Amino acid sequence: MPVLTRSLGIATAAFGLLELAKPDLWSKPTGVVGPSPAMRAWHHTLGARDVASGLALLFAPQGAPLRAASVYRIASDLSDAVGFGLNAPDAGRRVKAVGAAVGFAALNALALRVDNR
């Protein structure tokens, strides 16, 4: 059983639910904040995407479907690195946000490799 991938699915879905409930959860540490409805919508979109991709990691059948869910999750984390990297207001927050997103991508890549041996 792909334990690491399934565990990351649970964590990803839970984080997505938190971001849906509290959009500033990730926006404040990255500095990508603002009172605009567009900013809240962006964070809600990220939360919904994380719930969906987390559930895919948790419930996709082993084999090609689970590998596809893992690759999607990795691509999502890398796109977060780009988005937060381009929009963080200062170098310190940029480094933290990009580092966290790339770290999650690397963790999912490790799970993909370990669980598919």
N, CA, C and O atoms as a GROMACS GRO file, in nm:
protein
  468
    1MET      N    1   0.085  -0.120   0.000
    1MET     CA    2   0.000   0.000   0.000
    1MET      C    3   0.089   0.125   0.000
    1MET      O    4   0.190   0.128   0.070
    2PRO      N    5   0.053   0.225  -0.075
    2PRO     CA    6   0.131   0.348  -0.083
    2PRO      C    7   0.106   0.439   0.038
    2PRO      O    8   0.038   0.542   0.028
    3VAL      N    9   0.162   0.400   0.151
    3VAL     CA   10   0.134   0.467   0.278
    3VAL      C   11   0.173   0.615   0.276
    3VAL      O   12   0.096   0.700   0.320
    4LEU      N   13   0.290   0.646   0.226
    4LEU     CA   14   0.335   0.785   0.227
    4LEU      C   15   0.245   0.873   0.140
    4LEU      O   16   0.208   0.983   0.180
    5THR      N   17   0.212   0.825   0.022
    5THR     CA   18   0.125   0.902  -0.068
    5THR      C   19  -0.014   0.921  -0.006
    5THR      O   20  -0.069   1.031  -0.011
    6ARG      N   21  -0.069   0.815   0.052
    6ARG     CA   22  -0.202   0.826   0.116
    6ARG      C   23  -0.196   0.924   0.233
    6ARG      O   24  -0.289   1.002   0.253
    7SER      N   25  -0.088   0.920   0.311
    7SER     CA   26  -0.073   1.012   0.425
    7SER      C   27  -0.066   1.157   0.377
    7SER      O   28  -0.127   1.246   0.436
    8LEU      N   29   0.008   1.179   0.269
    8LEU     CA   30   0.015   1.314   0.213
    8LEU      C   31  -0.120   1.358   0.159
    8LEU      O   32  -0.152   1.477   0.161
    9GLY      N   33  -0.200   1.264   0.111
    9GLY     CA   34  -0.335   1.296   0.066
    9GLY      C   35  -0.421   1.348   0.180
    9GLY      O   36  -0.493   1.446   0.165
   10ILE      N   37  -0.413   1.281   0.294
   10ILE     CA   38  -0.488   1.325   0.412
   10ILE      C   39  -0.443   1.465   0.453
   10ILE      O   40  -0.526   1.553   0.477
   11ALA      N   41  -0.312   1.485   0.462
   11ALA     CA   42  -0.258   1.614   0.504
   11ALA      C   43  -0.296   1.725   0.406
   11ALA      O   44  -0.331   1.836   0.446
   12THR      N   45  -0.289   1.695   0.277
   12THR     CA   46  -0.321   1.794   0.175
   12THR      C   47  -0.469   1.832   0.180
   12THR      O   48  -0.503   1.950   0.172
   13ALA      N   49  -0.556   1.734   0.192
   13ALA     CA   50  -0.700   1.762   0.199
   13ALA      C   51  -0.732   1.843   0.325
   13ALA      O   52  -0.812   1.937   0.319
   14ALA      N   53  -0.670   1.808   0.437
   14ALA     CA   54  -0.694   1.881   0.562
   14ALA      C   55  -0.647   2.026   0.549
   14ALA      O   56  -0.716   2.119   0.591
   15PHE      N   57  -0.529   2.045   0.491
   15PHE     CA   58  -0.479   2.181   0.472
   15PHE      C   59  -0.571   2.260   0.380
   15PHE      O   60  -0.596   2.378   0.404
   16GLY      N   61  -0.621   2.196   0.276
   16GLY     CA   62  -0.714   2.263   0.185
   16GLY      C   63  -0.841   2.308   0.256
   16GLY      O   64  -0.891   2.418   0.233
   17LEU      N   65  -0.894   2.222   0.344
   17LEU     CA   66  -1.012   2.259   0.421
   17LEU      C   67  -0.983   2.378   0.511
   17LEU      O   68  -1.066   2.469   0.525
   18LEU      N   69  -0.865   2.378   0.573
   18LEU     CA   70  -0.826   2.492   0.658
   18LEU      C   71  -0.817   2.620   0.575
   18LEU      O   72  -0.861   2.726   0.619
   19GLU      N   73  -0.759   2.609   0.457
   19GLU     CA   74  -0.745   2.728   0.373
   19GLU      C   75  -0.881   2.778   0.323
   19GLU      O   76  -0.901   2.899   0.309
   20LEU      N   77  -0.972   2.687   0.298
   20LEU     CA   78  -1.108   2.730   0.260
   20LEU      C   79  -1.175   2.803   0.375
   20LEU      O   80  -1.242   2.905   0.354
   21ALA      N   81  -1.158   2.752   0.496
   21ALA     CA   82  -1.220   2.812   0.613
   21ALA      C   83  -1.151   2.941   0.656
   21ALA      O   84  -1.215   3.034   0.705
   22LYS      N   85  -1.020   2.946   0.635
   22LYS     CA   86  -0.941   3.060   0.682
   22LYS      C   87  -0.838   3.097   0.574
   22LYS      O   88  -0.723   3.055   0.583
   23PRO      N   89  -0.879   3.173   0.474
   23PRO     CA   90  -0.791   3.201   0.361
   23PRO      C   91  -0.659   3.269   0.398
   23PRO      O   92  -0.561   3.258   0.323
   24ASP      N   93  -0.655   3.338   0.511
   24ASP     CA   94  -0.530   3.405   0.548
   24ASP      C   95  -0.429   3.310   0.612
   24ASP      O   96  -0.319   3.353   0.649
   25LEU      N   97  -0.464   3.184   0.626
   25LEU     CA   98  -0.373   3.084   0.683
   25LEU      C   99  -0.240   3.083   0.610
   25LEU      O  100  -0.134   3.080   0.674
   26TRP      N  101  -0.242   3.085   0.480
   26TRP     CA  102  -0.120   3.081   0.399
   26TRP      C  103  -0.084   3.220   0.348
   26TRP      O  104   0.032   3.248   0.319
   27SER      N  105  -0.184   3.308   0.337
   27SER     CA  106  -0.156   3.439   0.280
   27SER      C  107  -0.074   3.527   0.373
   27SER      O  108   0.014   3.600   0.326
   28LYS      N  109  -0.100   3.523   0.502
   28LYS     CA  110  -0.025   3.609   0.594
   28LYS      C  111   0.124   3.575   0.598
   28LYS      O  112   0.207   3.666   0.586
   29PRO      N  113   0.163   3.447   0.614
   29PRO     CA  114   0.306   3.418   0.617
   29PRO      C  115   0.379   3.453   0.487
   29PRO      O  116   0.497   3.487   0.490
   30THR      N  117   0.309   3.446   0.375
   30THR     CA  118   0.374   3.475   0.247
   30THR      C  119   0.368   3.623   0.213
   30THR      O  120   0.441   3.670   0.126
   31GLY      N  121   0.282   3.697   0.282
   31GLY     CA  122   0.266   3.838   0.252
   31GLY      C  123   0.178   3.865   0.132
   31GLY      O  124   0.162   3.980   0.091
   32VAL      N  125   0.120   3.761   0.076
   32VAL     CA  126   0.031   3.777  -0.040
   32VAL      C  127  -0.110   3.793   0.017
   32VAL      O  128  -0.189   3.699   0.019
   33VAL      N  129  -0.138   3.914   0.062
   33VAL     CA  130  -0.264   3.943   0.130
   33VAL      C  131  -0.328   4.066   0.068
   33VAL      O  132  -0.268   4.134  -0.016
   34GLY      N  133  -0.445   4.092   0.109
   34GLY     CA  134  -0.514   4.211   0.063
   34GLY      C  135  -0.662   4.199   0.089
   34GLY      O  136  -0.716   4.088   0.096
   35PRO      N  137  -0.727   4.310   0.101
   35PRO     CA  138  -0.870   4.307   0.130
   35PRO      C  139  -0.956   4.277   0.008
   35PRO      O  140  -1.078   4.266   0.019
   36SER      N  141  -0.895   4.264  -0.108
   36SER     CA  142  -0.973   4.250  -0.230
   36SER      C  143  -1.043   4.115  -0.237
   36SER      O  144  -0.990   4.014  -0.190
   37PRO      N  145  -1.161   4.113  -0.295
   37PRO     CA  146  -1.231   3.986  -0.316
   37PRO      C  147  -1.149   3.891  -0.403
   37PRO      O  148  -1.156   3.769  -0.387
   38ALA      N  149  -1.071   3.946  -0.495
   38ALA     CA  150  -0.989   3.860  -0.582
   38ALA      C  151  -0.886   3.782  -0.502
   38ALA      O  152  -0.860   3.665  -0.531
   39MET      N  153  -0.827   3.845  -0.402
   39MET     CA  154  -0.727   3.776  -0.321
   39MET      C  155  -0.791   3.662  -0.241
   39MET      O  156  -0.736   3.552  -0.235
   40ARG      N  157  -0.906   3.689  -0.181
   40ARG     CA  158  -0.976   3.583  -0.108
   40ARG      C  159  -1.015   3.471  -0.204
   40ARG      O  160  -1.004   3.353  -0.170
   41ALA      N  161  -1.062   3.507  -0.322
   41ALA     CA  162  -1.101   3.406  -0.420
   41ALA      C  163  -0.982   3.320  -0.460
   41ALA      O  164  -0.995   3.198  -0.476
   42TRP      N  165  -0.865   3.382  -0.475
   42TRP     CA  166  -0.745   3.306  -0.511
   42TRP      C  167  -0.712   3.203  -0.403
   42TRP      O  168  -0.684   3.088  -0.434
   43HIS      N  169  -0.717   3.246  -0.277
   43HIS     CA  170  -0.687   3.152  -0.169
   43HIS      C  171  -0.796   3.046  -0.154
   43HIS      O  172  -0.765   2.931  -0.120
   44HIS      N  173  -0.921   3.081  -0.179
   44HIS     CA  174  -1.026   2.979  -0.178
   44HIS      C  175  -1.004   2.878  -0.290
   44HIS      O  176  -1.025   2.758  -0.271
   45THR      N  177  -0.961   2.926  -0.405
   45THR     CA  178  -0.932   2.836  -0.517
   45THR      C  179  -0.820   2.740  -0.482
   45THR      O  180  -0.828   2.621  -0.511
   46LEU      N  181  -0.714   2.792  -0.421
   46LEU     CA  182  -0.604   2.705  -0.379
   46LEU      C  183  -0.652   2.602  -0.277
   46LEU      O  184  -0.612   2.485  -0.283
   47GLY      N  185  -0.737   2.644  -0.185
   47GLY     CA  186  -0.790   2.550  -0.086
   47GLY      C  187  -0.874   2.441  -0.150
   47GLY      O  188  -0.860   2.324  -0.116
   48ALA      N  189  -0.961   2.479  -0.242
   48ALA     CA  190  -1.044   2.380  -0.311
   48ALA      C  191  -0.958   2.284  -0.392
   48ALA      O  192  -0.983   2.163  -0.393
   49ARG      N  193  -0.857   2.336  -0.459
   49ARG     CA  194  -0.765   2.251  -0.535
   49ARG      C  195  -0.694   2.153  -0.443
   49ARG      O  196  -0.677   2.036  -0.477
   50ASP      N  197  -0.652   2.200  -0.326
   50ASP     CA  198  -0.582   2.112  -0.233
   50ASP      C  199  -0.674   2.004  -0.178
   50ASP      O  200  -0.631   1.890  -0.160
   51VAL      N  201  -0.800   2.037  -0.151
   51VAL     CA  202  -0.895   1.934  -0.107
   51VAL      C  203  -0.910   1.828  -0.216
   51VAL      O  204  -0.901   1.709  -0.189
   52ALA      N  205  -0.932   1.873  -0.338
   52ALA     CA  206  -0.952   1.778  -0.449
   52ALA      C  207  -0.828   1.693  -0.474
   52ALA      O  208  -0.839   1.571  -0.490
   53SER      N  209  -0.711   1.755  -0.476
   53SER     CA  210  -0.590   1.676  -0.503
   53SER      C  211  -0.556   1.585  -0.385
   53SER      O  212  -0.504   1.476  -0.405
   54GLY      N  213  -0.585   1.630  -0.264
   54GLY     CA  214  -0.563   1.544  -0.148
   54GLY      C  215  -0.653   1.421  -0.150
   54GLY      O  216  -0.608   1.310  -0.121
   55LEU      N  217  -0.779   1.441  -0.186
   55LEU     CA  218  -0.871   1.327  -0.196
   55LEU      C  219  -0.829   1.233  -0.309
   55LEU      O  220  -0.844   1.112  -0.298
   56ALA      N  221  -0.776   1.290  -0.417
   56ALA     CA  222  -0.726   1.205  -0.526
   56ALA      C  223  -0.609   1.120  -0.478
   56ALA      O  224  -0.602   1.001  -0.509
   57LEU      N  225  -0.517   1.180  -0.403
   57LEU     CA  226  -0.404   1.103  -0.349
   57LEU      C  227  -0.453   0.994  -0.253
   57LEU      O  228  -0.394   0.887  -0.244
   58LEU      N  229  -0.559   1.023  -0.182
   58LEU     CA  230  -0.611   0.929  -0.083
   58LEU      C  231  -0.689   0.815  -0.147
   58LEU      O  232  -0.679   0.701  -0.102
   59PHE      N  233  -0.768   0.842  -0.251
   59PHE     CA  234  -0.860   0.742  -0.302
   59PHE      C  235  -0.831   0.688  -0.443
   59PHE      O  236  -0.896   0.592  -0.485
   60ALA      N  237  -0.738   0.746  -0.514
   60ALA     CA  238  -0.709   0.696  -0.649
   60ALA      C  239  -0.659   0.553  -0.642
   60ALA      O  240  -0.580   0.519  -0.553
   61PRO      N  241  -0.702   0.468  -0.733
   61PRO     CA  242  -0.650   0.331  -0.736
   61PRO      C  243  -0.499   0.332  -0.761
   61PRO      O  244  -0.446   0.420  -0.829
   62GLN      N  245  -0.433   0.232  -0.705
   62GLN     CA  246  -0.290   0.220  -0.727
   62GLN      C  247  -0.260   0.205  -0.876
   62GLN      O  248  -0.346   0.163  -0.953
   63GLY      N  249  -0.140   0.240  -0.913
   63GLY     CA  250  -0.100   0.232  -1.053
   63GLY      C  251  -0.108   0.369  -1.118
   63GLY      O  252  -0.081   0.471  -1.055
   64ALA      N  253  -0.144   0.369  -1.245
   64ALA     CA  254  -0.144   0.493  -1.324
   64ALA      C  255  -0.231   0.605  -1.264
   64ALA      O  256  -0.188   0.720  -1.265
   65PRO      N  257  -0.352   0.575  -1.212
   65PRO     CA  258  -0.433   0.684  -1.155
   65PRO      C  259  -0.365   0.753  -1.036
   65PRO      O  260  -0.369   0.875  -1.024
   66LEU      N  261  -0.304   0.675  -0.949
   66LEU     CA  262  -0.237   0.734  -0.833
   66LEU      C  263  -0.111   0.809  -0.875
   66LEU      O  264  -0.081   0.914  -0.819
   67ARG      N  265  -0.039   0.756  -0.971
   67ARG     CA  266   0.079   0.828  -1.022
   67ARG      C  267   0.037   0.961  -1.084
   67ARG      O  268   0.104   1.063  -1.064
   68ALA      N  269  -0.073   0.961  -1.157
   68ALA     CA  270  -0.122   1.086  -1.218
   68ALA      C  271  -0.161   1.186  -1.110
   68ALA      O  272  -0.132   1.305  -1.122
   69ALA      N  273  -0.227   1.140  -1.004
   69ALA     CA  274  -0.264   1.229  -0.893
   69ALA      C  275  -0.139   1.286  -0.827
   69ALA      O  276  -0.137   1.403  -0.790
   70SER      N  277  -0.037   1.205  -0.813
   70SER     CA  278   0.089   1.251  -0.753
   70SER      C  279   0.157   1.355  -0.841
   70SER      O  280   0.205   1.457  -0.791
   71VAL      N  281   0.162   1.330  -0.970
   71VAL     CA  282   0.224   1.426  -1.062
   71VAL      C  283   0.146   1.558  -1.061
   71VAL      O  284   0.206   1.665  -1.066
   72TYR      N  285   0.013   1.549  -1.056
   72TYR     CA  286  -0.068   1.671  -1.048
   72TYR      C  287  -0.036   1.749  -0.921
   72TYR      O  288  -0.023   1.871  -0.924
   73ARG      N  289  -0.022   1.678  -0.809
   73ARG     CA  290   0.008   1.744  -0.682
   73ARG      C  291   0.144   1.812  -0.688
   73ARG      O  292   0.160   1.924  -0.641
   74ILE      N  293   0.242   1.744  -0.745
   74ILE     CA  294   0.376   1.802  -0.758
   74ILE      C  295   0.370   1.928  -0.845
   74ILE      O  296   0.428   2.030  -0.810
   75ALA      N  297   0.300   1.920  -0.957
   75ALA     CA  298   0.285   2.037  -1.045
   75ALA      C  299   0.214   2.151  -0.974
   75ALA      O  300   0.248   2.268  -0.993
   76SER      N  301   0.115   2.118  -0.891
   76SER     CA  302   0.043   2.221  -0.816
   76SER      C  303   0.136   2.292  -0.719
   76SER      O  304   0.135   2.415  -0.709
   77ASP      N  305   0.218   2.215  -0.648
   77ASP     CA  306   0.312   2.276  -0.553
   77ASP      C  307   0.414   2.363  -0.626
   77ASP      O  308   0.449   2.471  -0.578
   78LEU      N  309   0.461   2.317  -0.740
   78LEU     CA  310   0.557   2.398  -0.816
   78LEU      C  311   0.492   2.525  -0.871
   78LEU      O  312   0.557   2.630  -0.878
   79SER      N  313   0.365   2.516  -0.910
   79SER     CA  314   0.296   2.638  -0.955
   79SER      C  315   0.274   2.734  -0.838
   79SER      O  316   0.277   2.856  -0.857
   80ASP      N  317   0.253   2.680  -0.718
   80ASP     CA  318   0.245   2.766  -0.600
   80ASP      C  319   0.377   2.839  -0.579
   80ASP      O  320   0.378   2.958  -0.546
   81ALA      N  321   0.488   2.769  -0.597
   81ALA     CA  322   0.620   2.832  -0.582
   81ALA      C  323   0.633   2.950  -0.678
   81ALA      O  324   0.684   3.056  -0.640
   82VAL      N  325   0.588   2.932  -0.800
   82VAL     CA  326   0.595   3.041  -0.898
   82VAL      C  327   0.503   3.155  -0.856
   82VAL      O  328   0.545   3.271  -0.854
   83GLY      N  329   0.378   3.123  -0.824
   83GLY     CA  330   0.281   3.227  -0.789
   83GLY      C  331   0.322   3.306  -0.666
   83GLY      O  332   0.318   3.429  -0.668
   84PHE      N  333   0.360   3.237  -0.560
   84PHE     CA  334   0.401   3.308  -0.439
   84PHE      C  335   0.536   3.376  -0.460
   84PHE      O  336   0.559   3.484  -0.405
   85GLY      N  337   0.624   3.315  -0.537
   85GLY     CA  338   0.753   3.377  -0.564
   85GLY      C  339   0.740   3.508  -0.639
   85GLY      O  340   0.812   3.604  -0.612
   86LEU      N  341   0.648   3.513  -0.733
   86LEU     CA  342   0.627   3.635  -0.811
   86LEU      C  343   0.553   3.743  -0.732
   86LEU      O  344   0.568   3.862  -0.761
   87ASN      N  345   0.474   3.703  -0.633
   87ASN     CA  346   0.386   3.798  -0.566
   87ASN      C  347   0.422   3.831  -0.422
   87ASN      O  348   0.362   3.923  -0.365
   88ALA      N  349   0.515   3.762  -0.362
   88ALA     CA  350   0.554   3.794  -0.225
   88ALA      C  351   0.614   3.935  -0.222
   88ALA      O  352   0.688   3.972  -0.313
   89PRO      N  353   0.582   4.013  -0.118
   89PRO     CA  354   0.623   4.153  -0.116
   89PRO      C  355   0.770   4.179  -0.085
   89PRO      O  356   0.820   4.288  -0.109
   90ASP      N  357   0.840   4.079  -0.032
   90ASP     CA  358   0.980   4.102   0.001
   90ASP      C  359   1.058   3.971  -0.010
   90ASP      O  360   1.000   3.863  -0.017
   91ALA      N  361   1.190   3.984  -0.012
   91ALA     CA  362   1.276   3.868  -0.036
   91ALA      C  363   1.262   3.762   0.073
   91ALA      O  364   1.262   3.643   0.044
   92GLY      N  365   1.250   3.804   0.198
   92GLY     CA  366   1.239   3.708   0.308
   92GLY      C  367   1.116   3.619   0.295
   92GLY      O  368   1.125   3.497   0.309
   93ARG      N  369   1.003   3.680   0.269
   93ARG     CA  370   0.880   3.603   0.253
   93ARG      C  371   0.883   3.520   0.125
   93ARG      O  372   0.830   3.410   0.120
   94ARG      N  373   0.946   3.575   0.023
   94ARG     CA  374   0.957   3.502  -0.104
   94ARG      C  375   1.035   3.372  -0.083
   94ARG      O  376   0.994   3.266  -0.130
   95VAL      N  377   1.147   3.381  -0.013
   95VAL     CA  378   1.230   3.263   0.012
   95VAL      C  379   1.151   3.159   0.092
   95VAL      O  380   1.155   3.040   0.059
   96LYS      N  381   1.079   3.202   0.195
   96LYS     CA  382   1.001   3.109   0.276
   96LYS      C  383   0.890   3.044   0.196
   96LYS      O  384   0.871   2.922   0.202
   97ALA      N  385   0.816   3.123   0.120
   97ALA     CA  386   0.703   3.069   0.044
   97ALA      C  387   0.749   2.974  -0.064
   97ALA      O  388   0.694   2.865  -0.080
   98VAL      N  389   0.851   3.015  -0.139
   98VAL     CA  390   0.902   2.929  -0.246
   98VAL      C  391   0.963   2.803  -0.186
   98VAL      O  392   0.943   2.694  -0.238
   99GLY      N  393   1.037   2.819  -0.076
   99GLY     CA  394   1.097   2.703  -0.010
   99GLY      C  395   0.993   2.603   0.038
   99GLY      O  396   1.010   2.482   0.022
  100ALA      N  397   0.886   2.654   0.098
  100ALA     CA  398   0.780   2.564   0.147
  100ALA      C  399   0.713   2.491   0.030
  100ALA      O  400   0.691   2.370   0.037
  101ALA      N  401   0.681   2.564  -0.075
  101ALA     CA  402   0.613   2.502  -0.189
  101ALA      C  403   0.703   2.399  -0.258
  101ALA      O  404   0.657   2.290  -0.292
  102VAL      N  405   0.829   2.434  -0.279
  102VAL     CA  406   0.923   2.339  -0.340
  102VAL      C  407   0.945   2.219  -0.248
  102VAL      O  408   0.960   2.106  -0.294
  103GLY      N  409   0.947   2.245  -0.117
  103GLY     CA  410   0.962   2.136  -0.021
  103GLY      C  411   0.846   2.037  -0.028
  103GLY      O  412   0.867   1.916  -0.024
  104PHE      N  413   0.723   2.090  -0.039
  104PHE     CA  414   0.608   2.001  -0.052
  104PHE      C  415   0.613   1.924  -0.184
  104PHE      O  416   0.578   1.806  -0.188
  105ALA      N  417   0.657   1.989  -0.290
  105ALA     CA  418   0.672   1.920  -0.419
  105ALA      C  419   0.773   1.807  -0.406
  105ALA      O  420   0.751   1.696  -0.456
  106ALA      N  421   0.884   1.834  -0.338
  106ALA     CA  422   0.988   1.732  -0.320
  106ALA      C  423   0.937   1.617  -0.235
  106ALA      O  424   0.967   1.501  -0.263
  107LEU      N  425   0.860   1.648  -0.131
  107LEU     CA  426   0.804   1.543  -0.046
  107LEU      C  427   0.709   1.454  -0.125
  107LEU      O  428   0.710   1.332  -0.110
  108ASN      N  429   0.626   1.514  -0.209
  108ASN     CA  430   0.536   1.435  -0.293
  108ASN      C  431   0.612   1.355  -0.397
  108ASN      O  432   0.573   1.243  -0.430
  109ALA      N  433   0.720   1.411  -0.449
  109ALA     CA  434   0.803   1.336  -0.545
  109ALA      C  435   0.870   1.217  -0.476
  109ALA      O  436   0.879   1.109  -0.534
  110LEU      N  437   0.915   1.237  -0.354
  110LEU     CA  438   0.973   1.127  -0.277
  110LEU      C  439   0.869   1.018  -0.254
  110LEU      O  440   0.898   0.899  -0.270
  111ALA      N  441   0.748   1.058  -0.215
  111ALA     CA  442   0.641   0.960  -0.193
  111ALA      C  443   0.611   0.883  -0.321
  111ALA      O  444   0.590   0.762  -0.318
  112LEU      N  445   0.608   0.953  -0.433
  112LEU     CA  446   0.584   0.888  -0.562
  112LEU      C  447   0.690   0.783  -0.589
  112LEU      O  448   0.660   0.672  -0.632
  113ARG      N  449   0.814   0.818  -0.563
  113ARG     CA  450   0.923   0.724  -0.588
  113ARG      C  451   0.920   0.605  -0.492
  113ARG      O  452   0.928   0.490  -0.534
  114VAL      N  453   0.906   0.634  -0.362
  114VAL     CA  454   0.908   0.529  -0.260
  114VAL      C  455   0.789   0.435  -0.278
  114VAL      O  456   0.805   0.313  -0.271
  115ASP      N  457   0.672   0.490  -0.300
  115ASP     CA  458   0.551   0.408  -0.308
  115ASP      C  459   0.538   0.332  -0.440
  115ASP      O  460   0.450   0.246  -0.453
  116ASN      N  461   0.622   0.363  -0.537
  116ASN     CA  462   0.614   0.294  -0.666
  116ASN      C  463   0.735   0.206  -0.692
  116ASN      O  464   0.766   0.175  -0.807
  117ARG      N  465   0.802   0.166  -0.588
  117ARG     CA  466   0.915   0.072  -0.604
  117ARG      C  467   0.865  -0.068  -0.621
  117ARG      O  468   0.944  -0.160  -0.636
   0.00000   0.00000   0.00000
